[in-house]
Amino acid sequence: MKSLDVKVWGVRKRNTQKGSYDVRWSVAGRVFSDSFRTKGLADNFRSKLMRAMRDGDEFDAESGLPESMTEKKSPLSWYDFALKYLAMKWPHAAPNTRNSINESLVTATLALLDDRPGRPANDVLRTALRNWAFVLPGPADREIPAEIGNALHWAAKAARPLSDLADPVIGRAVLDSLKLKMDGTAAAAETVRRKRRTLVNAAHYAVDLGEFRENPLTVIRWQKPKVSTDVDPRVVANPEQARALLVALSYVGGYSRARGRRLVGLFAAMYYGGLRPAEAVGLAETDLVLPDSGWGSALLHRTRPIVGKQWTDSGESHDDRGLKNRPAEAVRRVPIPPHLVTVLREHVDTFGTAEDGRLFFSETGGVVASSTYSRAWKEARALALPPAAAASPLARRPYDLRHSALSTWLNAGVDATEVAERAGNSVEVLLSRYAKCLDGRQEVANGRIEELLREYE
């Protein structure tokens, strides 16, 4: 039965442990209510009721809702929605973000497929989703192999309705799928958190599209994995160890080919300048002030992170972008110590620059790949460190040189604000992640404590 006899009351807060907000209204004398987690959601729902009243919509006496608000089962499948979400995010997303969105959508899609006849092999299905479905331009704009086309057709048919995410059991199962890698082993905590952020954002978009009244994933009581943001002090190299590693690097690949020698300046910039690897790779001669003596400076404004050809607009493996988490036009001036000035001057004198002025480039003039400098660094560690140290986490990754640099500055007593400015971090991030002791400094501290205690013996 339909009725125009409708009354709507104000939003009422319920005094529960987590707090909720109720909207009450009546249709033909029958009282209805609905609860929401936030006042904003409750106000929004009440506004829709009021708008329907003003428009003269008839309310259903059984459901209490006008026809304009009656929830219908979404005709949109998860797969079709995921494609909509990808198309919305892709144009404005950085290449690494595109890659992350892709991974998240693939994982969620695999968890939201019904068991229908004709299921493709898992590796074929994953390849179809990873390399064809959730990439732009999409499969409709590219010539795709028949096997991939069949897999995508099956996935589109097997995908569950988007509205199924409103079922907490299904939503929890999707979130749980984020915790596992394809081989069934546990995924890293940061990977799980990153994928969950993407899915929650996608569900927010579904709310914007009118598919849900509120985000179905945020109401699920799901244990998020704990992520440690602290830098492991075992990775931090002291100045003596760093010098030994850079010397060893110069021997990698022989003298004439200079596979290691042409990378010494790259790693020196990470250690003595605190640069991120992508910042060091993008460093150009015009960005540098390299005096004959004393301190120089580097004006950072460009990074060249490697992300993969399918994620960049240019089709190149390396992105060409501004500084991390900064506006595109932002710059950062970093003072560089005399030793690094000397290393960079010698590098330019020996190897010159690439055509676009970059200091560090491959033998063919291209951007230095992370796999190339990581492989050289692995060889340098084996040459420079004793077996026990080489087997330890000490400076295992190139990025650990940046960790070492910031720890060195902090331990030298440099003000945290100045260190944060040079590093391109906030003070909060700096102190929570990088305030670690240098390797070998513990013995110095122990000696000072022991000396103090002896005074009272």
N, C-alpha and C positions, 0 to 999 in steps of 0.2 A: 504494500500500500504506500502511496506517495502522499506527502503532506507539505503544506506551506506554514504550518504551525510550528515554528522553530524559535528556540531561545538559546542564546549562547552566553555563558558566564565568563568571568575573567580567569586568568591563569592562577592556579593555586599551587604553592610549594608544599611538597609533602616532606615531613620531617623523618626521613629514613637515614640510614648510615651513610649512603652515598648521595642522598638527595635526589629528588625527581620532581617534575612539574606536571600537574594534571590540567587537562582541559575538559570542562564539563559543558554539555549542551543537551537539549531535549527536543524530541520530534514527536508531535501529537501527544504530548504529555509523558512520553517515555524518556527517561534520563540515560544518557550515554556519557562515557568518559574515556580518555586515552592519556597515557603517561609518556613523558619524554625525559631524556637524560639532561637536557639543557633548557634554559628558559627561552633561548633563541628558537629552538626547534618547536617548543610549545607555542610561542607567539606566532610563528609562521603557520602552524596548523590552524590556530584560531583565526588568523587573518583569512585563510582560505574558506573557512566556514562562513565568516562574515561577508566575504565577497559573494559567495553563492547565495546568501540570503538577499543581499542588495540586488543581485541580478535576477531574482525571482525564480531561482532553481528549486525544483521540488526535491525534498529529502525523502529517502527511503526509510520507512518506519521500522524496518527490520535491522538494517545495517547502521542506520543513523546518518548516512552520508548522502550528499547530493550525487547525481550521476557523474558530475565532473570530477569527483574525488573518489569514486568507486574504483578500488584497485582491481585491475585486470591482470591476468597472468601475462607477463611480458612475452611478446612474440620474439624478442631479441635473444639470440643465443649468446653464450659466453664468447664463443669464437668471433661472431660478428661484432659484438661489443668491443672485444680486444682490438679488432682492426680499427674501429672508430677511435678508440683511445689512442692507439699508435698514431693515427693520422693527425690527431689533435696535438700530441706532444712533439712529434718528430721535427717539425720545422724550426722550433725554438730551442731544441735540446742540443747540448754539446755532444760530440761524438761518443765520449765515454758514457754519458747519460743514456744515449740511444742504445748502446750495447747493454747497459744495465736493465733498461726497460725490456729489451728483447729477451734477456735471460729470465726475467721475472714472469713475463707473459707465457713463455714456453713452459716453465715449470707449472704455472697455474693451469694452463690449458691441458697438459698431460693429466692433471689431477681431476679435470672436469670433463673427461671423455667417457661416454657410456661404452660398455663392452658389446659392440656390434659385430656381426659377421664381417669378415674381410679385413680385419685390422692389419695394417702394414707392420713390418718388422719395426721394433723399437728404434733402431738406429736410423732407419729410413724416415720414420715419422718425426723424430727429433730433428733430423737434418732439414726436412721440409718446413717445419715450423721455424727453426733457428735461422736458416739461410734464405728462406723464400717468403714465408707468410708474414713475419713480423719485421720486415725490412722494407724501406721505401727507396726506389719504386717497387711496388708489390708484384706478385705473380701475374696479375692481369696486364701489367705493362712490360713484361719480359717473356722471352721464350723459355719455357721450362721443360725439363725432361718428363716423359710420360709417367715414369715411376713417381716423381715428385708431385705431378698433377693429380694422380690417383690418390696419393696419400693426403693431400690437402682437401680433396673432395670428400674423402672418408672422414677427416677430422671435422669438416663443416657439418656433416650429417650426424656425427656422433657427439657433438658438443652439447652439453646440458644447457638448459635455459639459464640466462643470467639471474633470474629471480631465485634460482636454487641457492644462491649465496645467502639469502635471507634465512635459510635453515642453519641454525648454529652447528649442527652435526656436520653438515657439508662444509660450512665455512671453516670449522676447526680442521677438518681433513685437508683442506687446501693449504691452510697455514702450516700444518704439520709436514706437508710435502716439501716445504721450503727448507726443512732441516736436513734433508738428505741429498747427496749427490747422485748422479745417474748410476753409479756403481753400488749404491746402497749404503755407503759410508757417510758419516756425519759431515755436514757442510760447516765451514767456518762461521763463527758467530756473527762476524761483520757481514758476511754474505747473506745470512738469514735476515738480519736486520735491514739490509739494503733492499732485499726482495720484498720484505713485508711493507716497507715504506712505499714502494711502487704500487703494490696491490691496494693498500689503503687509499692512496691517491687515486687509483683507478676507480675504486668504489665511491669516492667523493664525486668523481665525474659522473658516475651512474646516478647519484643523487641529483646532480645538476640537470641531467637528462630526464629526470622525473621517474626513473626506474625504481627508486627506493625513497622512502620518506626520510630515513636516516641511514648512515653508513652501517651496513650489517657486520663489518669486520671489527669495528672498534668496540662493539658491545660484547665480543667474545672474550671470556677470561682465559687468555692464552699466555703461557709463560714465555716471555721474550728471553733469548739467550743473553747472557752478560758478556759485554765486550770490554776488554781491557784496553784503555787508551794510553797506558803508561809505556814508555820506551823501555825495553828490557836492558838493564845496565850492562848485561854481558855483551851486547853488540857494540858498545862504545869503545872506540880506539883512542888511546892517548897519543900525544904528538909524536913520540918515538916510534910507536907502532905504525902510525899513519905515514911517516917518512919512509919507513922500511917498505911498506906496501907500494908506495909510489915509485921507489927505486926499483923494486922487483918488477913493477909493471913495465918499466922501460926495456926490460929484457924479453918480454913476451913477444913471440913471433919473429925473433931475430932482428938484427940492426937494420939491414937493407930494406926489408919489407916494412918495418916500423909499425907493425900492427899494434904493439903496446905503446911505443913512444908517442904516436900521434894521439893517444888517449890520456897521457899523463896530465896535460893541462885540464882536460875535462874533469877528471877525478880530483885534481888539486882545487878546482873551483868549488866542488862540493864540500871539500874538507876545510879549506882556508876561507872560503867565502860564504859557506852555509847555503849554497844554491841547491835547489831541487834538481834532480837529473834532467827533467824536461826544460828547466831554465838554463842549465849549462849547455844542453844540446843546441838551444836557440841563440846562444850568445854570439854577437857579431862584433867585429873590430870597431865599428863606429859607436858601440855602446860603452867602450872602455876608455879610461884615462890611465895611461901607463907611463908614469914619469921615469926618468933615469934613476932616481933614488926616492926613497920614502914611500908613503902610502899612495895607492891609486884608488880608482872607483869603477864600479860597473853600474850602468843605468839599465835596469831590467824592465822589459815591457813585452817580451815575447817568449812563448813556450812552444816546444815541439813534442808533445806527448805522442807516443805511438798507440794507435787505437784500432787499426784495421781499415782496409779500403772501403768495406761496406758501410762504415759508420760516418765517413766524412763526405761532405758535399763535393769536394774536389776529386774524390776517388783515389787520393794518396793515402798511404799507410799512416803517415804522421799528420796530426792536426796542426794547424797554424793559428794560434790564438793568443790572447793576452794572459795576464798573470792569474794564478789560481784564486778563485773566489773573490775576484776584483772586477770592477768595470773594465770594459774592453780597452779604454784609453788610459787606464791607470799605469803608473810607473813606480819603480822602487829603486832608490839609490843605495848601493851597498859598498861601503869602504872595503878595500882589499889590501891585505898586508903586503909589505915589501917582497916577501918570498914568493907570493902568488904573482905579484907584478913581474918578477923576474921569470917565472915559469911561463907566463903567457907571452911575454916579449920573445923569449926563446922559441916558443911554439910558432909564433907568427913568422919569425925570421927563418925557421926551418921548413915549415910546411905551407906558409902562406894562408890564404883564405879561400873559401868556396866562391863561386861567381856572385852569390848574393851577400858576401861579406861574412858568412858564418865562420867561426874559428875551427869548428870541429866538423869533419865531413868524412865520408867513406872514401875508399880508394877510387871510386868512380865519380866522386863529387856530390853524392847524395847525402841525405840526412843519416846520421849515425843511428843504427837500429839498437834498441835496448838489448836484443839478443847478442849483438856484436860486443858491446861494451861489458855486458854481464859475463860473457864467456871469457873475455880477457881478464876481468877482475878475478874470476874463479882461478885462473892460472896463476895470477899474481899472488893470491893468498897461499897457494901451494908452494910457491917459491920463497915467500917472505916469512911465513910463520912456522914455528915448530909443529910437529904432528898434532900434539894435544890442542894447541891453539887453533890450528887449521880445522880441526874437527869440532871446535866450539862455535857458538854463534858470533864470535868476534868479527865485526865488519863483514858479515857474510854477504850482505847485499850492498850495491852501490849507495842506496839511500841511507845506509847506516853511517856513511861519512857525514851526511848532513846532521844526523843525530849527534855524532861525535863533535861536530863543530859547535853546535848550540850548547852542548854540555860543557865544552871547553870554555866558552865565553862566560857562561854562568859561574863556573868554578873559578874563573879568573876574577870574579867580582864585578863584572860588567852589569850595569843596571838592567833589570828585566825589561823595562820599557824600551831601552835601546836595542837589546837583543831581539825583542819581538819586532821592532821596526825593521831591523836588518833581515830578519828571517821571513817577514811577510806573514806573521801570525799575530793573533791577539795575545795579550799578556796572560789571559786566563788559560788559553791552550798551551802556551809556552810552559807555564809553571806546572800544569797538570801532566804534561807529557815529557818535557825535556830536562827538568831539573834533576839530573842524575849525576852520580859521582863518576869520575873517570876511572878507568881500569888502572889499578895500582895506587890510587889515592887513599884507599882504605888503610894501607900500611902507614901512611903519613899521619892520618887521623889517630890511628891506634898509638903511634909513638907519642903524639902530643898528649893524649889522655894518660898514657903511662907515665910521662914526665910530670904531669900535674899530680898524679897520685903519689909519686915518690916524694914530693915536697911535704906530704903529711905523714910520712913514715917515721 
